[in-house]
Amino acid sequence: MTEQQAIAGTDLLQLDRGVGDFHYKMEYAYDAGAGLSEQTIDYICEAKNDPEWLRDFRKRALATFLREPLPTHWASKQLAELDFSQIRYYLAHGQKAGRTWEDVPEEMKRTFERLGVPEQERKFLAGVEAQFDSEAAYSNMKEALRDQGVIFVGSTEGLHKHPEIFRKWFGKVIPTGDNKFAALNSAVFSGGSFIYIPPGVKLSHPLQAYFRINAESFGQFERTLIIADEGSEVTYMEGCTAPRFDTATLHSAVVELVALPGAKIQYITVQNWSPNVFNLVTKRGMAMENSEIRWIDCNIGSRLTMKYPAVILRGRKARGEVLSIALANNGQHQDTGAKMIHLADETTSNIIAKSISIGEGRSSYRGLVKIPNHLKGCRNNTECDALLINTSSRTDTYPAITLRGNRSSVQHEASVSKISAEQIFYMQQRGLPEAEAMSLSVNGFVNDLVREFPMEYSVELKRLIDLEMEGSVG
C-alpha cells in the first residue's frame, strides 16, 4: 500500500458495500402472519409459553399503542408511510438458542458466518447472542463468567429462569406508556438480551449481540435489560443489519439499563440498516449513586431513525454520557439525540453529537436536559456539530435545556459547517482523488468519537463512512 493510500484509507474502500444486503430462504416454524390484534398477542404468548402476567402486560400495551397517535406533529411525516397492518410481528425457526454454532440451523449459521460474528467471538468477545428475526439463534458466554454468577441470556430465558431479578426492573425504566413505539414493543417484544452482573464483577471483555433481520415486511422488536449490581462493570455491543427490500421493514427495540451504586455500563451500537428500514428505538438508563452509564452510538443506513438514548441520574454523583455519530445519505433521515434528566445533587452529564448529511440526506439533533431548582452542584455539557457535504443536504438542531436555580451549570455549543474547498484542493494537490479527499475530511470530523469505539468496531465504522461517501462528489 502506498503512502497516499495509507493516508486516504483507500484499503478500506475494498469492503463490499452490500455486506448485509443478502438473505436466505427460510422455513419458519412460527409465523403470526401480517397485522396486529389481540389474536397476534395470543399467538406470541402461546409460542413463547408466556406467563399470564405477561399476556396481560402485552394486551394493555397493545391498547396503549392503538390509542396513541403517530407523533408526526413533531417528528418526521415519513412515519405516516408505515402500514402496521402489513407488518409480520413474529417469525421464528425455533424457541431455543444454540449453545454452539453446530447447533444453529444451517441457513442461519451461513448468515452469521458471512457477517463475521463467530470470528469476532473467537477474537475478543466474552459472550455473544445472535438474533435472527424474532428469536436468538445462538447464545453463549465464557465459562469463567458463568462461574462468577454473570447471567447473559435471551429475554425469554431471563423472565422464565430468573424472574426474581427480571420482574423487579422490567418495564420500570421505560414504562409502557412512555411513547407509542415503546408500547408497540411492550406488546409484541421477542428476543433481546437479559444481562445481570453480580456485585464487584468487572468484565474485561465486552458482551455482544447481533440483530439480523432476514424476512421481508417484518418487524423486529427485541427487548434488552441490563442490570449492573453494585461496583460491577460491563461493556455491551450491538450490531444490526438487514437486506434491502422494496417493502418497509420495521425495527422497534426497547433497551433498559440499571446501574446500581458504583456500577458502570457502556452500551455501544453500530447500526448499518438497509434503506427500507424504519428504526424507531427507545433506550434509557437509570444511574444510581456514584454510577456511570455511557451510550456510544453510530447510526448509518435506514429510511428513518428516531433514537434518543437517555440517562436518568437518580443518585448523587451519578454520571451520564452520550456520544453519537449519525450519517444521512440520499432519502434518509437520521433523527437522533440524547436526554439527560438530573434528579440528584452533584450529577454530571455530557452529550457530544456529530452528524453528516450527504446529497439530499437530512440529520436532526434533538436534545433534552433537565436540572430542577432544588439540586446543587450539577453540570451538563452539550455539543452538537453538523457537517453538510452538498448544497442540498439538510441539518436541524432542537436543543431543550432547562436549568432552574443558580447552584448548577450547563453549557451548550453547536456548529454547522461544510467541507472546506481549500482543504479538498490541498489534498488533491498532494495526489488524492476528490472522493478520497472528501472521505478523509469526513473521517477527520468524527475521528475523536470513532476512537471511543473498540478497535474492531472503529475500523468497521471508518469503512462504512468511506462507502457512504462514494458518489457524494458533484
C-alpha positions as CSV (number, residue, x, y, z in Angstrom):
1,M,0.0,0.0,0.0
2,T,1.4,3.4,-1.0
3,E,1.8,6.3,1.4
4,Q,-1.1,8.1,-0.3
5,Q,-3.4,5.1,0.1
6,A,-2.5,4.8,3.7
7,I,-3.4,8.5,4.3
8,A,-6.7,8.2,2.4
9,G,-7.7,4.9,3.8
10,T,-8.4,3.5,0.3
11,D,-7.8,0.0,1.6
12,L,-11.0,0.4,3.5
13,L,-12.9,1.0,0.2
14,Q,-12.4,-2.7,-0.6
15,L,-15.2,-3.7,1.7
16,D,-18.3,-5.0,0.0
17,R,-21.0,-2.2,0.0
18,G,-23.7,-4.9,0.5
19,V,-22.1,-6.6,3.5
20,G,-25.6,-7.1,5.0
21,D,-27.6,-7.0,1.8
22,F,-28.4,-10.7,1.3
23,H,-30.9,-13.1,2.7
24,Y,-31.5,-16.9,2.6
25,K,-34.9,-18.5,2.1
26,M,-36.1,-19.8,5.4
27,E,-38.8,-22.2,6.6
28,Y,-40.3,-20.8,9.8
29,A,-42.0,-23.0,12.4
30,Y,-43.7,-20.0,13.9
31,D,-45.4,-17.2,11.9
32,A,-48.0,-14.9,13.4
33,G,-48.9,-13.6,10.0
34,A,-49.4,-9.9,9.0
35,G,-51.4,-7.5,11.0
36,L,-51.7,-6.6,14.7
37,S,-54.6,-7.6,17.0
38,E,-55.2,-9.4,20.3
39,Q,-55.0,-12.6,18.3
40,T,-51.4,-11.7,17.4
41,I,-50.6,-11.3,21.1
42,D,-52.2,-14.6,21.9
43,Y,-50.2,-16.3,19.2
44,I,-46.9,-14.9,20.5
45,C,-47.8,-15.8,24.1
46,E,-48.6,-19.4,23.2
47,A,-45.5,-19.7,21.0
48,K,-43.2,-18.4,23.8
49,N,-45.1,-20.0,26.7
50,D,-45.5,-16.6,28.4
51,P,-46.8,-16.5,32.0
52,E,-50.3,-15.0,32.4
53,W,-49.0,-11.7,33.9
54,L,-47.0,-11.1,30.7
55,R,-50.0,-11.8,28.5
56,D,-51.9,-9.1,30.4
57,F,-49.0,-6.8,30.2
58,R,-48.8,-7.2,26.4
59,K,-52.5,-6.6,25.9
60,R,-52.5,-3.5,28.0
61,A,-49.6,-2.3,25.9
62,L,-51.4,-3.1,22.7
63,A,-54.3,-0.9,23.8
64,T,-51.9,2.0,24.6
65,F,-50.3,1.6,21.1
66,L,-53.6,1.7,19.3
67,R,-54.8,4.7,21.3
68,E,-51.7,6.8,20.9
69,P,-51.4,8.9,17.6
70,L,-48.3,8.8,15.5
71,P,-46.0,11.7,16.6
72,T,-46.0,13.3,13.1
73,H,-46.8,16.7,14.7
74,W,-43.1,17.0,15.9
75,A,-41.3,14.1,14.2
76,S,-40.9,13.1,10.6
77,K,-44.0,12.8,8.5
78,Q,-42.3,9.8,7.0
79,L,-43.9,7.8,9.8
80,A,-47.2,8.0,8.0
81,E,-45.7,5.8,5.3
82,L,-45.7,2.8,7.8
83,D,-48.6,0.4,7.3
84,F,-48.8,-1.6,10.5
85,S,-51.3,-3.9,9.0
86,Q,-48.8,-5.2,6.5
87,I,-46.0,-6.0,9.1
88,R,-45.3,-9.5,10.3
89,Y,-44.8,-9.3,14.1
90,Y,-43.4,-12.8,14.9
91,L,-41.3,-15.2,12.8
92,A,-39.2,-17.8,14.4
93,H,-37.4,-21.0,13.3
94,G,-37.5,-22.4,16.9
95,Q,-37.7,-21.4,20.5
96,K,-34.3,-22.5,21.8
97,A,-30.9,-20.8,21.0
98,G,-28.0,-23.0,20.2
99,R,-25.1,-23.0,22.7
100,T,-22.6,-24.0,19.9
101,W,-22.5,-22.9,16.3
102,E,-23.1,-26.5,15.3
103,D,-26.5,-26.3,17.0
104,V,-27.6,-23.4,14.8
105,P,-29.7,-24.2,11.6
106,E,-27.5,-24.1,8.5
107,E,-29.1,-21.1,6.8
108,M,-28.8,-19.0,10.0
109,K,-25.2,-20.2,10.6
110,R,-24.2,-19.2,7.0
111,T,-25.7,-15.8,7.6
112,F,-23.8,-15.1,10.7
113,E,-20.6,-16.6,9.3
114,R,-20.9,-14.2,6.3
115,L,-21.3,-11.3,8.8
116,G,-18.2,-12.4,10.7
117,V,-19.9,-13.0,14.1
118,P,-18.2,-16.3,15.0
119,E,-14.8,-14.9,14.1
120,Q,-15.4,-11.8,16.4
121,E,-16.4,-14.1,19.2
122,R,-13.2,-16.1,18.9
123,K,-11.1,-13.0,18.8
124,F,-12.2,-10.7,21.5
125,L,-15.7,-11.2,23.0
126,A,-16.7,-12.6,26.4
127,G,-20.1,-13.7,25.1
128,V,-22.3,-13.5,22.1
129,E,-26.0,-13.6,21.3
130,A,-27.1,-13.7,17.7
131,Q,-30.8,-13.0,16.9
132,F,-32.4,-14.0,13.6
133,D,-35.7,-12.3,13.0
134,S,-37.8,-12.8,16.3
135,E,-35.6,-15.2,18.3
136,A,-32.0,-15.8,19.2
137,A,-30.4,-18.5,17.1
138,Y,-27.2,-18.6,19.2
139,S,-26.3,-17.6,22.7
140,N,-23.1,-18.4,24.6
141,M,-20.8,-17.0,27.2
142,K,-17.3,-17.9,28.5
143,E,-17.5,-20.4,31.3
144,A,-15.4,-18.2,33.6
145,L,-18.1,-15.6,33.6
146,R,-20.8,-18.1,34.4
147,D,-18.7,-19.2,37.4
148,Q,-18.7,-15.6,38.7
149,G,-22.5,-15.5,38.6
150,V,-22.9,-13.5,35.4
151,I,-26.2,-14.0,33.5
152,F,-26.2,-13.4,29.8
153,V,-29.3,-15.0,28.1
154,G,-32.2,-14.0,25.9
155,S,-35.1,-12.0,27.4
156,T,-37.4,-15.1,27.3
157,E,-35.0,-17.3,29.2
158,G,-34.4,-14.4,31.6
159,L,-38.0,-14.0,32.5
160,H,-38.6,-17.7,32.8
161,K,-35.4,-18.7,34.7
162,H,-34.6,-15.5,36.7
163,P,-38.0,-14.0,37.4
164,E,-36.9,-12.5,40.8
165,I,-34.3,-10.3,39.1
166,F,-36.1,-9.8,35.7
167,R,-39.5,-8.7,37.0
168,K,-38.0,-6.2,39.5
169,W,-36.7,-4.0,36.7
170,F,-38.7,-5.0,33.6
171,G,-40.7,-2.0,32.3
172,K,-39.6,0.2,35.2
173,V,-37.0,2.3,33.4
174,I,-39.2,2.6,30.3
175,P,-42.9,2.2,31.1
176,T,-45.4,1.0,28.5
177,G,-47.0,4.4,28.1
178,D,-43.7,6.3,27.5
179,N,-44.3,6.6,23.8
180,K,-46.2,4.9,21.0
181,F,-43.3,2.7,19.9
182,A,-42.4,1.7,23.4
183,A,-46.0,0.5,23.7
184,L,-45.7,-1.4,20.5
185,N,-42.5,-3.1,21.7
186,S,-44.1,-4.0,25.0
187,A,-47.0,-5.6,23.2
188,V,-45.0,-7.8,20.8
189,F,-41.4,-7.9,22.0
190,S,-39.4,-11.0,21.4
191,G,-35.6,-11.6,21.7
192,G,-33.1,-9.2,23.0
193,S,-30.7,-9.8,25.9
194,F,-31.1,-10.1,29.6
195,I,-27.8,-9.5,31.5
196,Y,-27.1,-9.4,35.2
197,I,-23.6,-8.6,36.5
198,P,-23.1,-9.5,40.2
199,P,-21.6,-7.1,42.8
200,G,-18.0,-6.3,42.2
201,V,-17.6,-8.3,39.0
202,K,-15.8,-6.3,36.3
203,L,-15.9,-7.8,32.8
204,S,-12.6,-7.2,31.0
205,H,-14.0,-8.2,27.6
206,P,-17.3,-7.0,26.0
207,L,-20.5,-8.9,25.5
208,Q,-22.1,-8.6,22.1
209,A,-25.5,-9.1,20.5
210,Y,-26.1,-9.1,16.8
211,F,-29.6,-8.4,15.5
212,R,-30.3,-9.7,12.0
213,I,-33.5,-9.2,10.0
214,N,-33.9,-11.7,7.2
215,A,-37.5,-11.6,6.2
216,E,-39.5,-9.2,4.1
217,S,-42.3,-7.0,5.5
218,F,-41.1,-7.9,9.0
219,G,-40.8,-6.1,12.3
220,Q,-38.1,-6.9,14.8
221,F,-38.9,-6.0,18.5
222,E,-36.1,-7.1,20.7
223,R,-36.1,-6.1,24.4
224,T,-32.9,-5.8,26.3
225,L,-32.5,-5.4,30.1
226,I,-29.0,-5.0,31.6
227,I,-28.6,-4.8,35.4
228,A,-25.1,-4.0,36.8
229,D,-25.1,-4.6,40.5
230,E,-23.0,-2.5,43.0
231,G,-19.4,-1.9,41.9
232,S,-19.7,-4.0,38.7
233,E,-18.7,-3.1,35.2
234,V,-19.8,-4.3,31.8
235,T,-19.5,-3.2,28.1
236,Y,-22.2,-4.4,25.7
237,M,-22.0,-4.0,22.0
238,E,-24.7,-4.5,19.4
239,G,-24.6,-4.6,15.6
240,C,-27.6,-4.5,13.3
241,T,-28.1,-5.3,9.6
242,A,-30.9,-6.2,7.2
243,P,-31.2,-6.9,3.5
244,R,-32.8,-4.4,1.1
245,F,-36.4,-5.0,0.2
246,D,-38.9,-3.0,-1.8
247,T,-41.4,-3.0,1.2
248,A,-40.9,-1.4,4.6
249,T,-39.1,-3.2,7.4
250,L,-39.7,-2.1,11.0
251,H,-37.2,-2.2,13.9
252,S,-38.6,-1.0,17.2
253,A,-36.5,-2.0,20.2
254,V,-36.6,-1.1,23.9
255,V,-33.4,-1.1,25.9
256,E,-33.4,-0.6,29.7
257,L,-30.2,-0.2,31.7
258,V,-29.9,-0.2,35.5
259,A,-26.5,0.8,37.1
260,L,-26.7,0.3,40.8
261,P,-24.4,2.3,43.2
262,G,-20.8,2.4,41.9
263,A,-21.5,0.4,38.7
264,K,-20.5,1.2,35.2
265,I,-22.4,0.3,32.0
266,Q,-21.1,1.1,28.5
267,Y,-23.5,0.4,25.7
268,I,-22.1,0.6,22.1
269,T,-24.2,0.4,18.9
270,V,-23.2,0.3,15.3
271,Q,-26.2,0.1,13.0
272,N,-26.0,-0.4,9.3
273,W,-29.6,-0.9,8.3
274,S,-30.7,-1.1,4.7
275,P,-32.5,2.0,3.3
276,N,-36.0,0.5,3.7
277,V,-35.8,0.1,7.5
278,F,-37.8,2.3,9.9
279,N,-35.6,2.3,13.0
280,L,-37.7,3.6,16.0
281,V,-35.9,2.8,19.2
282,T,-36.3,3.7,22.9
283,K,-33.2,3.5,25.0
284,R,-32.8,4.7,28.6
285,G,-30.6,4.0,31.6
286,M,-31.1,4.7,35.3
287,A,-27.9,5.6,37.2
288,M,-27.8,5.3,41.0
289,E,-25.3,6.9,43.4
290,N,-21.7,7.1,42.0
291,S,-22.6,5.0,39.0
292,E,-21.9,5.7,35.3
293,I,-23.8,5.0,32.1
294,R,-22.3,5.7,28.6
295,W,-24.1,5.3,25.3
296,I,-21.8,5.3,22.3
297,D,-24.0,5.3,19.2
298,C,-23.4,5.1,15.5
299,N,-26.3,5.4,13.1
300,I,-25.8,4.6,9.4
301,G,-28.4,3.5,7.0
302,S,-32.2,3.1,7.4
303,R,-35.1,5.1,5.9
304,L,-35.8,6.9,9.1
305,T,-34.1,6.6,12.5
306,M,-35.6,8.0,15.7
307,K,-33.4,7.3,18.6
308,Y,-32.6,9.5,21.7
309,P,-30.6,7.5,24.3
310,A,-31.3,8.8,27.8
311,V,-29.9,8.6,31.3
312,I,-31.9,9.3,34.5
313,L,-29.3,10.5,37.0
314,R,-31.1,9.3,40.1
315,G,-28.2,9.0,42.7
316,R,-25.7,11.5,44.0
317,K,-22.6,11.9,41.8
318,A,-24.1,9.7,39.1
319,R,-22.6,10.3,35.6
320,G,-24.2,10.0,32.2
321,E,-22.8,10.4,28.7
322,V,-24.0,10.1,25.1
323,L,-21.5,10.1,22.2
324,S,-23.4,9.9,18.9
325,I,-22.5,9.8,15.2
326,A,-25.2,10.0,12.6
327,L,-24.8,9.8,8.8
328,A,-27.7,10.5,6.5
329,N,-27.4,9.8,2.8
330,N,-29.9,10.3,0.0
331,G,-33.5,9.6,1.0
332,Q,-32.5,9.1,4.7
333,H,-33.4,11.0,7.8
334,Q,-31.3,10.5,11.0
335,D,-33.4,12.0,13.8
336,T,-31.2,11.3,16.8
337,G,-30.1,13.0,20.0
338,A,-30.0,12.4,23.8
339,K,-31.8,13.1,27.1
340,M,-30.3,13.7,30.5
341,I,-32.6,14.0,33.5
342,H,-30.8,15.1,36.7
343,L,-32.6,14.0,39.9
344,A,-29.8,14.2,42.5
345,D,-27.0,16.6,43.6
346,E,-23.6,16.7,42.0
347,T,-24.6,14.7,39.0
348,T,-22.9,15.3,35.7
349,S,-23.9,14.7,32.1
350,N,-22.1,15.0,28.7
351,I,-23.6,14.9,25.3
352,I,-21.5,15.0,22.1
353,A,-23.3,14.5,18.8
354,K,-21.9,14.7,15.3
355,S,-23.9,14.4,12.2
356,I,-23.1,14.2,8.5
357,S,-25.6,14.9,5.7
358,I,-24.8,13.7,2.2
359,G,-26.8,14.5,-1.0
360,E,-30.4,15.1,0.0
361,G,-29.9,13.4,3.3
362,R,-31.3,15.0,6.5
363,S,-29.9,14.8,10.0
364,S,-31.7,16.2,13.1
365,Y,-30.4,16.6,16.6
366,R,-33.0,16.6,19.5
367,G,-31.6,17.1,23.0
368,L,-33.3,17.3,26.3
369,V,-31.6,18.3,29.6
370,K,-33.4,19.0,32.8
371,I,-31.9,20.2,36.1
372,P,-34.6,21.1,38.8
373,N,-34.4,24.1,41.1
374,H,-33.7,22.1,44.4
375,L,-30.5,20.5,43.1
376,K,-26.9,21.8,43.6
377,G,-23.6,21.0,42.0
378,C,-25.0,19.5,38.8
379,R,-23.2,20.0,35.5
380,N,-24.1,19.4,31.8
381,N,-22.1,19.9,28.7
382,T,-23.8,19.6,25.3
383,E,-22.1,19.8,21.9
384,C,-23.8,19.2,18.6
385,D,-21.8,19.6,15.4
386,A,-23.1,19.1,11.8
387,L,-21.3,18.7,8.6
388,L,-23.1,19.3,5.2
389,I,-21.5,17.7,2.2
390,N,-23.7,19.0,-0.6
391,T,-25.8,22.2,-1.2
392,S,-29.0,20.0,-1.0
393,S,-28.0,18.5,2.4
394,R,-30.0,19.4,5.4
395,T,-29.5,19.5,9.2
396,D,-31.7,20.7,12.1
397,T,-30.9,21.2,15.8
398,Y,-33.6,21.2,18.5
399,P,-31.9,21.5,21.9
400,A,-34.1,21.9,25.0
401,I,-32.1,22.7,28.2
402,T,-34.0,23.6,31.4
403,L,-31.9,24.8,34.3
404,R,-33.7,26.1,37.3
405,G,-31.9,27.8,40.2
406,N,-28.3,29.1,40.3
407,R,-26.4,26.3,42.0
408,S,-25.8,24.2,38.9
409,S,-24.3,24.9,35.5
410,V,-24.9,24.0,31.8
411,Q,-23.0,24.8,28.6
412,H,-24.1,24.3,25.0
413,E,-22.2,24.6,21.8
414,A,-23.4,23.9,18.3
415,S,-21.9,24.3,14.8
416,V,-22.8,23.7,11.2
417,S,-20.1,23.6,8.6
418,K,-19.4,22.5,5.0
419,I,-16.5,20.6,3.6
420,S,-13.7,23.1,3.1
421,A,-13.0,23.7,-0.6
422,E,-9.5,24.8,0.3
423,Q,-8.8,21.6,2.3
424,I,-10.0,19.4,-0.6
425,F,-7.9,21.4,-3.0
426,Y,-4.8,21.0,-0.8
427,M,-5.3,17.2,-0.6
428,Q,-5.9,17.0,-4.4
429,Q,-2.6,18.8,-4.9
430,R,-1.0,16.0,-2.8
431,G,-2.3,13.5,-5.3
432,L,-5.6,12.4,-3.7
433,P,-8.7,12.0,-5.9
434,E,-11.5,14.3,-4.8
435,A,-13.7,11.5,-3.5
436,E,-10.9,10.2,-1.3
437,A,-10.1,13.7,0.0
438,M,-13.8,14.1,0.9
439,S,-13.8,10.8,2.8
440,L,-10.7,11.7,4.6
441,S,-12.2,15.1,5.7
442,V,-15.4,13.3,7.0
443,N,-13.4,10.8,8.9
444,G,-11.4,13.6,10.5
445,F,-14.6,15.3,11.5
446,V,-15.8,12.3,13.5
447,N,-12.4,10.9,14.5
448,D,-12.5,11.9,18.1
449,L,-15.7,10.0,18.6
450,V,-14.6,7.0,16.5
451,R,-11.7,6.5,18.9
452,E,-14.2,5.8,21.7
453,F,-15.3,2.6,19.9
454,P,-13.4,-0.7,20.4
455,M,-10.7,-1.1,17.7
456,E,-12.6,-3.8,15.8
457,Y,-15.7,-1.5,15.6
458,S,-13.8,1.7,14.8
459,V,-12.1,0.1,11.8
460,E,-15.5,-1.1,10.5
461,L,-17.0,2.3,11.2
462,K,-14.4,4.1,9.1
463,R,-15.1,1.6,6.3
464,L,-18.8,2.3,6.4
465,I,-18.2,6.0,6.3
466,D,-15.9,5.6,3.3
467,L,-18.6,3.6,1.5
468,E,-21.3,6.1,2.3
469,M,-19.1,8.9,0.8
470,E,-18.8,7.2,-2.5
471,G,-20.7,9.1,-5.1
472,S,-21.1,12.2,-2.9
473,V,-18.9,14.3,-5.2
474,G,-20.6,16.5,-7.7
